[in-house]
C-alpha cells in the first residue's frame, strides 16, 4: 500500500526522469551533478542532458557546482494561485482570521490525495514546527480529515490505497478503522482535530469549506502549540473557524466567483 515509486530510477520515462531531477534539487536545496547521478542511478550524460533542457527552459539554474530550481516555478505558482477565485477569497479571509486571533490560520486544499497548505502565517514566523513544509498526508492533519469527512467512502479508500497511512508521530492514525472512526467523529462535531499527529507539540482544528453544489473546496484551520489548548480554546477555535468558513462560502454563493 502507498505511493512508493512504482518504477525504479533506471526505468523512468524521459518526463519522469526530469521530474525526479527537479524533486532531488528541491530536496537537497541545490545539488551537484555527481550526487544526482548517484541518487538516480543514471549516467552522467543522461542527467546532464536533462539538466541542460531544464536550464534552457528556465526551470533550473546553475550556481557554481550546484543546480537549483529557477524562478520559472515561481511564475507557474503565481498562475496556479490566481487561476481560481476561491484562492483569493481564502487568502483575504485567512488574513482577517489571523488578525482576530493570536494563532496560526491556514487554508488548505486537496490535490492528488494530499493536502496542500496555501496560506499560513506559519511560514512567516520563526516557528520550528514544520519549517517550509506545505504538503501533508490527509489522514493525520486537521485540514485533511475535515476534507476526507466530506468524501465518499470509495474516494477515501482511493486516497489511502495510493498513499497508505504513514505514521509521523506516535499519535498518528495507523489503521483504516481508526481513520473511519475519526471521520465519523469529525462529522458529528463539525470540525476535525490534529492532536500532535504530524509534529509533536502541535494541535490543530479545521473546518471544511463547501461550494453550493456540495463539493468540498478546501479547509480552514487554526494551529497552536499543544500546551495552550483546553476545551475553551477548542470551542473558540471552532467558533472563529465558523465565521471564516461562512464568509468564504457566502462570497462563493453570490455567483461572481468561481472555484
Order of alpha helices (4+ residues) and beta strands (2+ residues): alpha-beta-alpha-alpha-beta-beta-alpha-alpha-beta-beta-beta-alpha-alpha-alpha-beta-beta-beta-alpha
